[in-house]
Amino acid sequence: MTFALKADMNDSPKKRTLSRLAAVQALYQQGMTGLASAELVAEYQSYHFKQKLDDIPIDELDRELFNDLVLGAGARILDIDKIIAANLAEGWSMERTDPLLIAILRCAIYELWCRTDIPPKVTISEYVAIACDFYAAAEPKFINGVLDKVAQKLREFGKGVT
């Protein structure tokens, strides 16, 4: 991994970074398989969290954040997808967008929208870094552009949902 995971995992921000990466992977899996969010959380709890990622035990992540991201994004997926579609560049559609990019955006938009305890700049930076691990320059710029637009609109309309 290129995005600062190799440092001491006792550091809470690193645990949150790992949680975000695992949540993106879970949402990608959901997009590919159609599994319900609760099923994904159970699968990750029973199997994936026993694995390692670049010699880092995945069970060291912030499980509360992981669960919230997967279950929360899953519960609001239709609304989140409308937000994504409304913020894509002209001529682009959800169908034309890579499924991993959609998973990153779903997770990030849920966090921007519903996790008012996390500063938007932190959220955007974290998900752009995740995109950098999977893609060259164009895709992380795409993620940054969409998330910047969404964050600005959320600020304008009052952030947060219940």
FIDRENDO-638570 format. One record per residue: residue number from 1; residue in three letters; chain; y, z, x of N, C-alpha, C, O in turn. Coordinates in nm, 2 decimals. Example, Ala and Ser with C-alpha at 12.3 -4.5 7.8 and 13.67 -1.06 7.14 Angstrom:
residues 2
{atom 1 ALA A {-0.57 0.78 1.32} {-0.45 0.78 1.23} {-0.33 0.78 1.32} {-0.33 0.85 1.42}};
{atom 2 SER A {-0.22 0.71 1.28} {-0.11 0.71 1.37} {0.00 0.79 1.29} {0.11 0.80 1.34}};
//
This chain:
residues 162
{atom 1 MET A {-0.12 0.00 0.08} {0.00 0.00 0.00} {0.12 0.00 0.09} {0.13 0.06 0.19}};
{atom 2 THR A {0.23 -0.07 0.04} {0.35 -0.08 0.12} {0.46 0.02 0.07} {0.56 0.03 0.14}};
{atom 3 PHE A {0.44 0.08 -0.04} {0.55 0.15 -0.10} {0.53 0.31 -0.09} {0.52 0.38 -0.19}};
{atom 4 ALA A {0.53 0.35 0.04} {0.55 0.50 0.06} {0.44 0.59 0.00} {0.47 0.70 -0.03}};
{atom 5 LEU A {0.32 0.54 -0.01} {0.21 0.62 -0.06} {0.14 0.70 0.05} {0.07 0.80 0.03}};
{atom 6 LYS A {0.16 0.65 0.17} {0.08 0.70 0.28} {0.13 0.84 0.34} {0.06 0.90 0.42}};
{atom 7 ALA A {0.25 0.88 0.29} {0.30 1.01 0.33} {0.22 1.12 0.26} {0.13 1.09 0.19}};
{atom 8 ASP A {0.26 1.24 0.29} {0.19 1.36 0.24} {0.19 1.35 0.09} {0.29 1.35 0.02}};
{atom 9 MET A {0.07 1.35 0.03} {0.05 1.34 -0.12} {0.08 1.48 -0.19} {0.08 1.48 -0.31}};
{atom 10 ASN A {0.11 1.58 -0.11} {0.15 1.71 -0.18} {0.30 1.69 -0.23} {0.34 1.78 -0.30}};
{atom 11 ASP A {0.36 1.59 -0.18} {0.50 1.56 -0.23} {0.50 1.51 -0.37} {0.43 1.41 -0.40}};
{atom 12 SER A {0.57 1.58 -0.46} {0.56 1.54 -0.60} {0.60 1.39 -0.63} {0.54 1.33 -0.71}};
{atom 13 PRO A {0.71 1.34 -0.56} {0.74 1.20 -0.59} {0.63 1.10 -0.56} {0.61 1.00 -0.62}};
{atom 14 LYS A {0.55 1.13 -0.45} {0.44 1.05 -0.42} {0.33 1.05 -0.53} {0.27 0.95 -0.56}};
{atom 15 LYS A {0.31 1.17 -0.58} {0.21 1.18 -0.69} {0.26 1.10 -0.81} {0.18 1.04 -0.88}};
{atom 16 ARG A {0.39 1.10 -0.84} {0.44 1.02 -0.95} {0.43 0.87 -0.92} {0.40 0.79 -1.01}};
{atom 17 THR A {0.45 0.83 -0.80} {0.44 0.69 -0.76} {0.29 0.64 -0.79} {0.27 0.54 -0.84}};
{atom 18 LEU A {0.20 0.72 -0.74} {0.06 0.69 -0.76} {0.03 0.69 -0.91} {-0.05 0.61 -0.96}};
{atom 19 SER A {0.09 0.78 -0.99} {0.07 0.78 -1.14} {0.12 0.65 -1.20} {0.05 0.60 -1.29}};
{atom 20 ARG A {0.23 0.61 -1.15} {0.28 0.48 -1.21} {0.19 0.36 -1.17} {0.17 0.28 -1.26}};
{atom 21 LEU A {0.15 0.36 -1.05} {0.06 0.25 -1.01} {-0.07 0.25 -1.10} {-0.11 0.15 -1.14}};
{atom 22 ALA A {-0.13 0.37 -1.11} {-0.25 0.38 -1.19} {-0.22 0.34 -1.34} {-0.31 0.28 -1.40}};
{atom 23 ALA A {-0.11 0.38 -1.39} {-0.07 0.34 -1.53} {-0.06 0.19 -1.54} {-0.10 0.14 -1.64}};
{atom 24 VAL A {0.01 0.13 -1.45} {0.02 -0.02 -1.45} {-0.12 -0.08 -1.45} {-0.14 -0.18 -1.52}};
{atom 25 GLN A {-0.21 -0.03 -1.37} {-0.34 -0.09 -1.36} {-0.41 -0.07 -1.50} {-0.49 -0.16 -1.54}};
{atom 26 ALA A {-0.39 0.05 -1.56} {-0.46 0.08 -1.69} {-0.40 -0.02 -1.79} {-0.48 -0.07 -1.88}};
{atom 27 LEU A {-0.27 -0.04 -1.79} {-0.21 -0.13 -1.89} {-0.25 -0.27 -1.87} {-0.26 -0.35 -1.96}};
{atom 28 TYR A {-0.27 -0.31 -1.74} {-0.32 -0.44 -1.71} {-0.46 -0.46 -1.77} {-0.50 -0.56 -1.83}};
{atom 29 GLN A {-0.54 -0.35 -1.75} {-0.68 -0.35 -1.80} {-0.68 -0.36 -1.95} {-0.76 -0.43 -2.01}};
{atom 30 GLN A {-0.59 -0.29 -2.01} {-0.58 -0.29 -2.16} {-0.54 -0.44 -2.21} {-0.60 -0.48 -2.30}};
{atom 31 GLY A {-0.45 -0.50 -2.14} {-0.42 -0.64 -2.17} {-0.53 -0.74 -2.16} {-0.54 -0.83 -2.24}};
{atom 32 MET A {-0.62 -0.71 -2.06} {-0.73 -0.80 -2.04} {-0.85 -0.77 -2.13} {-0.92 -0.86 -2.16}};
{atom 33 THR A {-0.87 -0.64 -2.16} {-0.99 -0.60 -2.24} {-0.97 -0.57 -2.38} {-1.06 -0.57 -2.46}};
{atom 34 GLY A {-0.84 -0.53 -2.41} {-0.82 -0.48 -2.55} {-0.86 -0.34 -2.57} {-0.85 -0.29 -2.69}};
{atom 35 LEU A {-0.90 -0.26 -2.47} {-0.93 -0.12 -2.49} {-0.81 -0.04 -2.54} {-0.70 -0.07 -2.50}};
{atom 36 ALA A {-0.84 0.05 -2.62} {-0.74 0.14 -2.68} {-0.69 0.23 -2.56} {-0.76 0.26 -2.47}};
{atom 37 SER A {-0.56 0.27 -2.57} {-0.50 0.36 -2.47} {-0.58 0.49 -2.45} {-0.60 0.53 -2.33}};
{atom 38 ALA A {-0.63 0.55 -2.55} {-0.70 0.67 -2.54} {-0.84 0.65 -2.46} {-0.88 0.73 -2.38}};
{atom 39 GLU A {-0.90 0.54 -2.49} {-1.02 0.50 -2.42} {-0.99 0.48 -2.27} {-1.07 0.52 -2.18}};
{atom 40 LEU A {-0.88 0.42 -2.24} {-0.84 0.39 -2.10} {-0.82 0.53 -2.03} {-0.86 0.55 -1.91}};
{atom 41 VAL A {-0.75 0.62 -2.09} {-0.72 0.75 -2.03} {-0.85 0.82 -2.00} {-0.87 0.87 -1.89}};
{atom 42 ALA A {-0.94 0.82 -2.10} {-1.07 0.88 -2.08} {-1.15 0.82 -1.96} {-1.21 0.89 -1.88}};
{atom 43 GLU A {-1.15 0.68 -1.96} {-1.22 0.61 -1.85} {-1.16 0.65 -1.71} {-1.23 0.67 -1.62}};
{atom 44 TYR A {-1.03 0.65 -1.70} {-0.96 0.69 -1.58} {-0.99 0.83 -1.54} {-1.02 0.86 -1.42}};
{atom 45 GLN A {-1.00 0.92 -1.64} {-1.03 1.06 -1.61} {-1.17 1.08 -1.56} {-1.19 1.16 -1.47}};
{atom 46 SER A {-1.26 1.00 -1.62} {-1.40 1.02 -1.58} {-1.45 0.94 -1.46} {-1.55 0.98 -1.40}};
{atom 47 TYR A {-1.38 0.83 -1.43} {-1.43 0.74 -1.33} {-1.33 0.71 -1.22} {-1.34 0.75 -1.10}};
{atom 48 HIS A {-1.22 0.65 -1.26} {-1.12 0.60 -1.16} {-1.06 0.71 -1.08} {-1.03 0.69 -0.96}};
{atom 49 PHE A {-1.03 0.83 -1.14} {-0.97 0.93 -1.06} {-1.06 0.99 -0.95} {-1.01 1.07 -0.87}};
{atom 50 LYS A {-1.18 0.95 -0.95} {-1.27 1.00 -0.85} {-1.28 0.91 -0.73} {-1.35 0.93 -0.63}};
{atom 51 GLN A {-1.20 0.80 -0.74} {-1.20 0.70 -0.63} {-1.08 0.72 -0.54} {-1.01 0.82 -0.55}};
{atom 52 LYS A {-1.07 0.64 -0.43} {-0.96 0.65 -0.34} {-0.89 0.51 -0.34} {-0.94 0.41 -0.36}};
{atom 53 LEU A {-0.76 0.52 -0.30} {-0.67 0.40 -0.29} {-0.61 0.41 -0.15} {-0.53 0.50 -0.13}};
{atom 54 ASP A {-0.65 0.32 -0.06} {-0.60 0.33 0.08} {-0.62 0.47 0.14} {-0.53 0.53 0.19}};
{atom 55 ASP A {-0.74 0.53 0.12} {-0.77 0.66 0.17} {-0.70 0.78 0.10} {-0.70 0.89 0.15}};
{atom 56 ILE A {-0.63 0.75 -0.01} {-0.56 0.86 -0.08} {-0.64 0.88 -0.21} {-0.67 0.79 -0.29}};
{atom 57 PRO A {-0.69 1.01 -0.23} {-0.77 1.04 -0.35} {-0.68 1.02 -0.47} {-0.57 1.08 -0.48}};
{atom 58 ILE A {-0.72 0.94 -0.56} {-0.64 0.91 -0.68} {-0.63 1.03 -0.77} {-0.53 1.04 -0.85}};
{atom 59 ASP A {-0.72 1.13 -0.76} {-0.71 1.25 -0.84} {-0.59 1.33 -0.80} {-0.56 1.43 -0.87}};
{atom 60 GLU A {-0.52 1.30 -0.70} {-0.40 1.37 -0.66} {-0.27 1.33 -0.73} {-0.16 1.38 -0.71}};
{atom 61 LEU A {-0.29 1.23 -0.83} {-0.17 1.19 -0.90} {-0.13 1.29 -1.00} {-0.20 1.39 -1.03}};
{atom 62 ASP A {-0.01 1.26 -1.06} {0.05 1.35 -1.17} {-0.02 1.30 -1.30} {0.02 1.20 -1.36}};
{atom 63 ARG A {-0.12 1.37 -1.34} {-0.20 1.33 -1.46} {-0.12 1.33 -1.59} {-0.13 1.25 -1.67}};
{atom 64 GLU A {-0.03 1.43 -1.59} {0.06 1.43 -1.71} {0.14 1.31 -1.73} {0.16 1.25 -1.84}};
{atom 65 LEU A {0.20 1.26 -1.62} {0.28 1.14 -1.62} {0.20 1.02 -1.65} {0.23 0.94 -1.73}};
{atom 66 PHE A {0.08 1.01 -1.58} {-0.01 0.90 -1.61} {-0.05 0.89 -1.76} {-0.04 0.79 -1.82}};
{atom 67 ASN A {-0.09 1.01 -1.81} {-0.13 1.01 -1.96} {-0.01 0.97 -2.05} {-0.03 0.89 -2.14}};
{atom 68 ASP A {0.11 1.02 -2.02} {0.22 0.99 -2.10} {0.25 0.84 -2.09} {0.28 0.77 -2.19}};
{atom 69 LEU A {0.25 0.78 -1.97} {0.28 0.64 -1.96} {0.18 0.55 -2.03} {0.22 0.46 -2.10}};
{atom 70 VAL A {0.05 0.58 -2.02} {-0.05 0.49 -2.08} {-0.05 0.51 -2.23} {-0.05 0.41 -2.31}};
{atom 71 LEU A {-0.05 0.64 -2.27} {-0.06 0.66 -2.42} {0.07 0.63 -2.49} {0.07 0.57 -2.60}};
{atom 72 GLY A {0.19 0.66 -2.42} {0.32 0.63 -2.48} {0.34 0.48 -2.49} {0.39 0.43 -2.59}};
{atom 73 ALA A {0.32 0.41 -2.38} {0.34 0.26 -2.38} {0.24 0.20 -2.48} {0.28 0.10 -2.55}};
{atom 74 GLY A {0.12 0.25 -2.49} {0.02 0.19 -2.58} {0.06 0.21 -2.72} {0.04 0.12 -2.81}};
{atom 75 ALA A {0.12 0.33 -2.76} {0.16 0.35 -2.89} {0.28 0.27 -2.93} {0.30 0.25 -3.05}};
{atom 76 ARG A {0.36 0.23 -2.84} {0.48 0.15 -2.87} {0.48 0.01 -2.82} {0.58 -0.06 -2.80}};
{atom 77 ILE A {0.36 -0.04 -2.80} {0.34 -0.17 -2.73} {0.41 -0.29 -2.80} {0.47 -0.37 -2.74}};
{atom 78 LEU A {0.41 -0.29 -2.94} {0.47 -0.39 -3.01} {0.62 -0.39 -2.99} {0.68 -0.50 -2.98}};
{atom 79 ASP A {0.68 -0.27 -3.00} {0.82 -0.26 -2.98} {0.86 -0.30 -2.83} {0.96 -0.36 -2.81}};
{atom 80 ILE A {0.78 -0.25 -2.74} {0.81 -0.28 -2.60} {0.80 -0.43 -2.57} {0.88 -0.49 -2.50}};
{atom 81 ASP A {0.70 -0.49 -2.63} {0.68 -0.64 -2.61} {0.80 -0.72 -2.67} {0.84 -0.82 -2.62}};
{atom 82 LYS A {0.86 -0.66 -2.78} {0.98 -0.73 -2.84} {1.10 -0.71 -2.74} {1.18 -0.81 -2.72}};
{atom 83 ILE A {1.11 -0.60 -2.68} {1.21 -0.57 -2.58} {1.19 -0.67 -2.46} {1.29 -0.73 -2.41}};
{atom 84 ILE A {1.07 -0.68 -2.41} {1.04 -0.77 -2.30} {1.08 -0.91 -2.34} {1.16 -0.98 -2.27}};
{atom 85 ALA A {1.04 -0.96 -2.46} {1.06 -1.10 -2.50} {1.21 -1.12 -2.51} {1.26 -1.23 -2.48}};
{atom 86 ALA A {1.29 -1.02 -2.56} {1.43 -1.04 -2.58} {1.51 -1.04 -2.45} {1.62 -1.08 -2.44}};
{atom 87 ASN A {1.44 -1.00 -2.34} {1.51 -0.99 -2.21} {1.46 -1.09 -2.11} {1.50 -1.08 -1.99}};
{atom 88 LEU A {1.37 -1.18 -2.15} {1.32 -1.28 -2.05} {1.43 -1.39 -2.04} {1.51 -1.41 -2.14}};
{atom 89 ALA A {1.43 -1.46 -1.93} {1.52 -1.57 -1.92} {1.50 -1.68 -2.02} {1.39 -1.69 -2.07}};
{atom 90 GLU A {1.60 -1.75 -2.05} {1.59 -1.86 -2.15} {1.48 -1.96 -2.10} {1.47 -2.00 -1.99}};
{atom 91 GLY A {1.39 -1.99 -2.20} {1.28 -2.08 -2.17} {1.15 -2.01 -2.13} {1.05 -2.07 -2.12}};
{atom 92 TRP A {1.16 -1.88 -2.11} {1.04 -1.80 -2.07} {0.99 -1.73 -2.20} {1.06 -1.70 -2.29}};
{atom 93 SER A {0.86 -1.71 -2.20} {0.80 -1.64 -2.31} {0.70 -1.54 -2.26} {0.66 -1.55 -2.14}};
{atom 94 MET A {0.65 -1.45 -2.34} {0.55 -1.35 -2.30} {0.42 -1.43 -2.25} {0.36 -1.39 -2.16}};
{atom 95 GLU A {0.39 -1.53 -2.33} {0.27 -1.61 -2.30} {0.27 -1.68 -2.16} {0.17 -1.70 -2.09}};
{atom 96 ARG A {0.39 -1.71 -2.12} {0.41 -1.78 -1.99} {0.42 -1.68 -1.87} {0.42 -1.72 -1.76}};
{atom 97 THR A {0.43 -1.55 -1.90} {0.45 -1.45 -1.80} {0.32 -1.39 -1.76} {0.23 -1.37 -1.84}};
{atom 98 ASP A {0.30 -1.38 -1.62} {0.18 -1.33 -1.57} {0.14 -1.19 -1.63} {0.23 -1.11 -1.65}};
{atom 99 PRO A {0.01 -1.17 -1.66} {-0.03 -1.04 -1.73} {0.00 -0.92 -1.65} {0.03 -0.81 -1.70}};
{atom 100 LEU A {0.00 -0.93 -1.51} {0.03 -0.81 -1.43} {0.18 -0.78 -1.44} {0.22 -0.66 -1.45}};
{atom 101 LEU A {0.26 -0.88 -1.45} {0.41 -0.86 -1.47} {0.43 -0.79 -1.60} {0.52 -0.71 -1.61}};
{atom 102 ILE A {0.36 -0.84 -1.70} {0.38 -0.78 -1.84} {0.34 -0.63 -1.83} {0.40 -0.55 -1.89}};
{atom 103 ALA A {0.23 -0.60 -1.76} {0.18 -0.46 -1.75} {0.29 -0.37 -1.68} {0.32 -0.26 -1.72}};
{atom 104 ILE A {0.35 -0.43 -1.57} {0.45 -0.36 -1.50} {0.57 -0.33 -1.59} {0.62 -0.22 -1.60}};
{atom 105 LEU A {0.61 -0.44 -1.66} {0.73 -0.42 -1.75} {0.70 -0.33 -1.87} {0.79 -0.25 -1.90}};
{atom 106 ARG A {0.58 -0.33 -1.93} {0.55 -0.24 -2.04} {0.56 -0.09 -1.99} {0.62 -0.01 -2.06}};
{atom 107 CYS A {0.50 -0.07 -1.88} {0.51 0.07 -1.82} {0.65 0.11 -1.79} {0.69 0.22 -1.83}};
{atom 108 ALA A {0.72 0.03 -1.72} {0.86 0.06 -1.68} {0.95 0.07 -1.80} {1.03 0.17 -1.81}};
{atom 109 ILE A {0.94 -0.01 -1.90} {1.03 -0.01 -2.02} {1.00 0.12 -2.10} {1.09 0.18 -2.15}};
{atom 110 TYR A {0.87 0.15 -2.11} {0.84 0.28 -2.18} {0.91 0.40 -2.10} {0.97 0.48 -2.17}};
{atom 111 GLU A {0.90 0.40 -1.97} {0.96 0.50 -1.90} {1.11 0.51 -1.91} {1.17 0.61 -1.93}};
{atom 112 LEU A {1.17 0.39 -1.91} {1.32 0.38 -1.92} {1.36 0.43 -2.06} {1.46 0.50 -2.08}};
{atom 113 TRP A {1.28 0.40 -2.16} {1.31 0.42 -2.30} {1.29 0.57 -2.34} {1.37 0.63 -2.41}};
{atom 114 CYS A {1.17 0.62 -2.30} {1.13 0.75 -2.35} {1.13 0.86 -2.25} {1.13 0.98 -2.30}};
{atom 115 ARG A {1.13 0.84 -2.13} {1.13 0.95 -2.03} {1.28 0.97 -1.98} {1.32 0.93 -1.87}};
{atom 116 THR A {1.35 1.04 -2.06} {1.49 1.06 -2.03} {1.51 1.16 -1.92} {1.62 1.18 -1.87}};
{atom 117 ASP A {1.40 1.22 -1.87} {1.41 1.32 -1.76} {1.40 1.24 -1.63} {1.43 1.31 -1.52}};
{atom 118 ILE A {1.38 1.12 -1.63} {1.37 1.04 -1.50} {1.49 0.94 -1.50} {1.51 0.86 -1.59}};
{atom 119 PRO A {1.57 0.95 -1.39} {1.68 0.86 -1.38} {1.64 0.71 -1.38} {1.54 0.67 -1.32}};
{atom 120 PRO A {1.71 0.63 -1.46} {1.68 0.48 -1.46} {1.67 0.42 -1.32} {1.58 0.33 -1.30}};
{atom 121 LYS A {1.76 0.45 -1.23} {1.75 0.39 -1.10} {1.62 0.42 -1.03} {1.56 0.34 -0.96}};
{atom 122 VAL A {1.57 0.54 -1.05} {1.44 0.58 -0.99} {1.33 0.50 -1.06} {1.24 0.44 -0.99}};
{atom 123 THR A {1.33 0.49 -1.19} {1.23 0.41 -1.26} {1.23 0.26 -1.21} {1.12 0.21 -1.18}};
{atom 124 ILE A {1.35 0.20 -1.21} {1.35 0.06 -1.17} {1.31 0.04 -1.02} {1.23 -0.05 -1.00}};
{atom 125 SER A {1.35 0.13 -0.94} {1.31 0.12 -0.80} {1.16 0.13 -0.78} {1.10 0.06 -0.70}};
{atom 126 GLU A {1.10 0.23 -0.85} {0.95 0.25 -0.84} {0.87 0.12 -0.89} {0.78 0.08 -0.82}};
{atom 127 TYR A {0.91 0.06 -1.00} {0.84 -0.05 -1.05} {0.87 -0.18 -0.97} {0.78 -0.26 -0.96}};
{atom 128 VAL A {0.98 -0.19 -0.92} {1.01 -0.31 -0.83} {0.92 -0.29 -0.70} {0.87 -0.39 -0.65}};
{atom 129 ALA A {0.91 -0.17 -0.65} {0.82 -0.15 -0.53} {0.68 -0.18 -0.57} {0.61 -0.24 -0.48}};
{atom 130 ILE A {0.63 -0.14 -0.68} {0.50 -0.18 -0.73} {0.48 -0.33 -0.73} {0.38 -0.38 -0.69}};
{atom 131 ALA A {0.58 -0.40 -0.79} {0.57 -0.54 -0.79} {0.57 -0.60 -0.65} {0.50 -0.70 -0.63}};
{atom 132 CYS A {0.64 -0.54 -0.56} {0.64 -0.59 -0.42} {0.50 -0.58 -0.36} {0.47 -0.66 -0.27}};
{atom 133 ASP A {0.42 -0.49 -0.40} {0.28 -0.48 -0.35} {0.19 -0.59 -0.39} {0.09 -0.62 -0.33}};
{atom 134 PHE A {0.22 -0.65 -0.50} {0.14 -0.76 -0.56} {0.19 -0.90 -0.55} {0.12 -1.00 -0.55}};
{atom 135 TYR A {0.32 -0.91 -0.53} {0.39 -1.04 -0.53} {0.49 -1.06 -0.42} {0.53 -0.96 -0.35}};
{atom 136 ALA A {0.53 -1.19 -0.40} {0.63 -1.22 -0.31} {0.77 -1.19 -0.37} {0.78 -1.12 -0.47}};
{atom 137 ALA A {0.87 -1.24 -0.31} {1.01 -1.20 -0.35} {1.05 -1.24 -0.50} {1.12 -1.16 -0.56}};
{atom 138 ALA A {1.00 -1.35 -0.55} {1.05 -1.40 -0.68} {1.01 -1.30 -0.79} {1.09 -1.27 -0.88}};
{atom 139 GLU A {0.89 -1.25 -0.79} {0.84 -1.16 -0.90} {0.91 -1.03 -0.90} {0.95 -0.98 -1.01}};
{atom 140 PRO A {0.92 -0.96 -0.78} {1.00 -0.83 -0.79} {1.14 -0.85 -0.83} {1.20 -0.77 -0.90}};
{atom 141 LYS A {1.21 -0.97 -0.80} {1.34 -0.99 -0.84} {1.34 -1.01 -1.00} {1.43 -0.96 -1.06}};
{atom 142 PHE A {1.24 -1.08 -1.05} {1.22 -1.09 -1.19} {1.21 -0.96 -1.26} {1.28 -0.93 -1.36}};
{atom 143 ILE A {1.13 -0.87 -1.21} {1.11 -0.73 -1.26} {1.24 -0.66 -1.26} {1.28 -0.60 -1.36}};
{atom 144 ASN A {1.31 -0.67 -1.15} {1.44 -0.60 -1.13} {1.54 -0.65 -1.23} {1.61 -0.57 -1.30}};
{atom 145 GLY A {1.55 -0.78 -1.25} {1.64 -0.84 -1.34} {1.62 -0.79 -1.49} {1.71 -0.76 -1.56}};
{atom 146 VAL A {1.49 -0.80 -1.53} {1.46 -0.76 -1.67} {1.49 -0.61 -1.69} {1.55 -0.57 -1.79}};
{atom 147 LEU A {1.44 -0.53 -1.59} {1.46 -0.39 -1.61} {1.61 -0.35 -1.60} {1.65 -0.26 -1.68}};
{atom 148 ASP A {1.69 -0.41 -1.52} {1.83 -0.39 -1.52} {1.90 -0.42 -1.66} {1.98 -0.34 -1.71}};
{atom 149 LYS A {1.86 -0.53 -1.72} {1.91 -0.57 -1.85} {1.87 -0.46 -1.95} {1.95 -0.42 -2.03}};
{atom 150 VAL A {1.74 -0.43 -1.95} {1.69 -0.33 -2.05} {1.76 -0.19 -2.03} {1.80 -0.13 -2.13}};
{atom 151 ALA A {1.77 -0.15 -1.91} {1.84 -0.02 -1.88} {1.98 -0.02 -1.93} {2.03 0.08 -1.99}};
{atom 152 GLN A {2.05 -0.13 -1.91} {2.19 -0.14 -1.95} {2.20 -0.14 -2.11} {2.28 -0.07 -2.16}};
{atom 153 LYS A {2.11 -0.21 -2.17} {2.11 -0.21 -2.32} {2.07 -0.07 -2.38} {2.13 -0.03 -2.48}};
{atom 154 LEU A {1.98 0.00 -2.31} {1.94 0.13 -2.36} {2.06 0.23 -2.34} {2.08 0.32 -2.43}};
{atom 155 ARG A {2.14 0.22 -2.23} {2.26 0.30 -2.21} {2.36 0.27 -2.32} {2.42 0.36 -2.38}};
{atom 156 GLU A {2.38 0.14 -2.36} {2.47 0.10 -2.46} {2.44 0.16 -2.60} {2.53 0.20 -2.67}};
{atom 157 PHE A {2.31 0.16 -2.63} {2.27 0.19 -2.76} {2.22 0.34 -2.77} {2.18 0.38 -2.88}};
{atom 158 GLY A {2.22 0.41 -2.66} {2.18 0.55 -2.67} {2.03 0.55 -2.64} {1.95 0.51 -2.72}};
{atom 159 LYS A {2.00 0.61 -2.52} {1.86 0.61 -2.47} {1.78 0.71 -2.54} {1.83 0.82 -2.57}};
{atom 160 GLY A {1.65 0.69 -2.55} {1.55 0.79 -2.59} {1.50 0.77 -2.73} {1.58 0.73 -2.82}};
{atom 161 VAL A {1.38 0.79 -2.75} {1.31 0.79 -2.88} {1.23 0.91 -2.89} {1.21 0.99 -2.80}};
{atom 162 THR A {1.18 0.94 -3.01} {1.10 1.05 -3.03} {0.96 1.01 -3.08} {0.87 1.09 -3.10}};
//
